[in-house]
Amino acid sequence: MSIKRMLTVLTILCCLVLLIIILSSFAIHDQVQLNLQNPASNMLNTISSNNSDLQKLLDLKEFTYIINTHCKYSFQNHKTIKRSDHRFKFVWLITSYAGDNTKRNALRAAYNAKQLTQLGIRRIFLLGSLNNSAQKKTGITQAIIKKEADKFQDIIQGNFMEAYKNLTYKHLMGLQWAVDKCSNTYSYIMKMDDDIVINLYEAIELLKNKSSINNSKDFLMGYVLDHMTPIRDKESKWYVSKDEYSSEKYPYFLSGWLYWINMETARKILYQSRLHSKYFWIDDLFITGILRNKADIHNIINVNKLFTTDYRYLICCLKNDDSSTKYKCDYLVGPDGGEPYLLMTFQKYSEDCYYRYNCKTRPIEQSLNNKCILDAGNTNLDIGSAHIEEIPIDAI
């Protein structure tokens, strides 16, 4: 081959290489631009698939599960739910104190595993760890907790200490677990405290009805708390320092007693928790208020009228009427008031009302506000560990 022909071939090869380099640079540039335009989307896609992310929970750099479990349930032989379908099945996350298994057992007795499977619900109790002193005081050792978890397969436990001001860790741990383990099976999460009473059957109907008219990819529903301000009184249980929260007004948020969220919205909030690693101990405010606000999520469904802050209204629902007409309870959610029987009896009432009696909505003259006479001096609104402000009964 002549030198001239060799030079021609080399020139052509060089041109081809240069062209490939130029085209590659454009492709890389486009990908970088795409990532810059939507970095949250990329992070959201990795939250549930990157197991290494589970090693960090807010400022806990070495977070791990002491007890873990699976999410999958068999959905064979579902009981037919009136007017519902199983696109609305959900993970039921319940914050629970590790040293008190009585509330967990009460919830298991009220809604057993078979019932939940038929309803399309996976229940998980969220626990922290007990130090030696707490184990001695409660009589609940880690071995007892492990035995309970092995028996019921419904517990996850983090390696942070059980403490009132550690509830944010517990709450975020539950959301992270549900997104990571359950996204392919369940569409929604219902987060609840273990001292709350709920009509689970009507809750499924509520979720279906509100979801069907929701036009946003985001979904948050519950008891909305607004116009709340930090308490600066150092003697108060709710004292918040300027260093903890500098603003003089909280964003609106959902009561941690009970709320519903879909998986997509939970992912966005978890993503913000990675960016906003400063810890704040009021968990419902931090997660459904501060982090929600940072995630630019503003579509919240207010169902305050279905919550009562006085457990005696739930008791009032259970009283027999002279009328042959059976009525639904005005409320779906309320505190247990420290009454161990209330959860079981309210569940039985709700189940019979839903499946057996086809209960009717109460007319105004039969509403609980008109029917029930309560002693205003004994409302017991502060019973339990849930966080909610006192609200006049007539305002509900």
CORJODA-V256868 format. One record per residue. PSI is psi in degrees with one decimal (* if undefined). Layout:
PSI / PSI
This chain:
133.4 / 157.5 / -36.6 / -43.0 / -37.6 / -42.0 / -37.6 / -45.2 / -44.9 / -38.8 / -43.0 / -43.3 / -42.3 / -40.1 / -40.8 / -44.0 / -43.4 / -40.6 / -42.2 / -42.5 / -42.6 / -45.7 / -39.4 / -39.3 / -37.6 / -41.7 / -43.4 / -41.3 / -43.4 / -40.6 / -41.0 / -43.0 / -41.2 / -43.4 / -38.3 / -35.5 / -31.5 / 62.1 / -31.9 / -38.8 / -42.0 / -42.4 / -40.9 / -36.9 / -22.0 / -12.7 / -42.4 / -7.3 / -19.1 / 99.3 / -23.8 / -24.4 / -23.8 / -9.2 / -2.8 / 129.8 / 104.2 / -118.3 / 5.8 / 101.2 / -18.2 / 44.6 / 141.2 / 162.4 / 124.3 / -39.8 / 131.8 / 165.1 / 176.3 / 171.0 / -30.4 / 137.7 / 154.9 / 127.0 / 26.6 / 153.3 / 41.2 / 141.5 / 138.3 / 124.0 / 124.1 / 135.3 / 15.4 / 163.3 / 174.1 / 13.4 / -15.1 / 18.2 / 152.5 / 162.8 / 128.7 / 100.4 / 127.5 / 115.6 / 132.1 / 141.9 / 126.4 / -32.6 / 6.2 / 96.4 / -1.3 / -40.6 / -37.5 / -42.7 / -34.5 / -41.1 / -37.7 / -35.7 / -38.6 / -45.4 / 94.7 / 171.0 / -37.7 / -44.3 / -45.2 / -39.1 / -43.1 / -32.2 / -10.1 / 36.0 / 134.9 / 114.4 / 135.8 / 127.5 / 135.8 / 119.3 / 149.9 / -166.4 / 146.8 / 133.1 / 175.0 / -39.1 / -43.9 / -35.6 / -40.4 / -41.4 / -41.6 / -20.2 / 7.7 / 105.0 / 168.4 / -33.1 / -37.9 / -41.8 / -42.5 / -41.1 / -42.1 / -44.4 / -41.5 / -36.0 / -45.5 / -17.4 / 39.5 / 26.5 / 136.2 / 144.6 / 129.1 / 164.9 / 28.2 / 154.5 / 144.8 / 119.5 / 148.7 / -39.5 / 7.7 / 10.8 / -28.4 / -40.5 / -46.3 / -44.3 / -49.4 / -36.5 / -43.0 / -45.2 / -43.5 / -43.1 / -45.2 / -44.3 / -42.0 / -39.9 / -25.8 / -2.1 / -31.1 / -12.1 / -35.0 / 148.8 / -23.8 / 163.6 / 136.7 / 113.8 / 135.6 / 153.0 / 155.9 / -0.6 / 26.3 / 143.4 / 138.0 / 145.0 / 96.8 / -30.5 / -46.1 / -24.8 / -38.1 / -42.9 / -42.6 / -45.2 / -43.3 / -48.0 / -44.2 / -34.8 / -36.2 / -23.3 / 6.3 / 122.1 / 5.1 / 153.8 / -25.5 / 147.7 / 118.6 / 132.2 / 137.2 / -155.7 / 111.1 / 128.8 / 123.4 / 165.3 / 37.0 / 143.8 / 151.5 / 143.1 / 119.0 / 3.3 / 115.0 / -16.8 / -11.1 / 147.0 / -28.0 / 18.1 / 130.5 / 122.4 / 164.2 / -33.1 / -36.0 / -42.1 / 113.0 / -30.4 / 157.8 / 9.4 / 135.4 / 149.4 / 156.1 / 149.7 / 173.8 / 139.6 / 136.1 / -3.9 / -52.0 / 132.6 / 165.0 / 144.6 / 145.0 / 168.2 / -38.6 / -44.6 / -39.4 / -39.7 / -43.7 / -40.0 / -40.5 / -39.0 / -43.9 / -31.4 / -26.4 / -33.7 / -31.2 / 75.7 / -4.8 / 127.7 / 139.5 / 129.7 / -16.5 / 97.0 / -44.3 / -39.5 / -45.6 / -45.4 / -49.1 / -0.6 / -70.9 / -53.7 / -38.4 / -43.4 / -42.8 / -28.8 / 0.8 / 41.6 / 116.8 / 0.3 / 88.4 / 133.1 / 120.6 / 117.5 / 37.9 / -34.9 / -15.1 / -1.0 / 141.8 / 143.7 / 2.5 / 114.5 / -21.3 / -22.8 / -35.3 / -39.5 / -39.2 / -34.7 / -31.0 / -13.6 / 139.0 / 135.5 / 153.9 / -27.6 / 145.6 / -15.4 / 130.3 / 131.6 / 147.3 / 155.2 / 143.3 / -22.7 / 143.7 / -25.9 / 139.9 / 170.3 / 157.8 / -9.5 / 16.6 / 11.1 / 107.2 / -24.8 / -19.2 / -41.4 / -46.2 / -46.9 / -36.0 / -35.2 / -45.1 / -44.8 / -45.4 / -41.1 / -46.0 / -40.8 / -36.8 / -44.2 / -33.1 / -46.1 / -13.8 / 56.1 / 150.0 / 158.1 / 136.6 / 134.9 / 162.9 / -41.1 / -17.4 / 7.2 / 153.5 / -32.1 / -31.9 / -28.7 / -38.8 / 125.8 / 113.5 / 147.8 / 111.9 / -19.6 / 3.1 / 54.9 / -22.7 / 37.3 / -17.5 / 6.9 / 137.3 / 174.7 / 0.3 / 154.9 / 114.8 / 146.1 / 155.5 / 131.7 / 131.5 / 137.5 / -38.7 / -17.4 / -7.3 / *
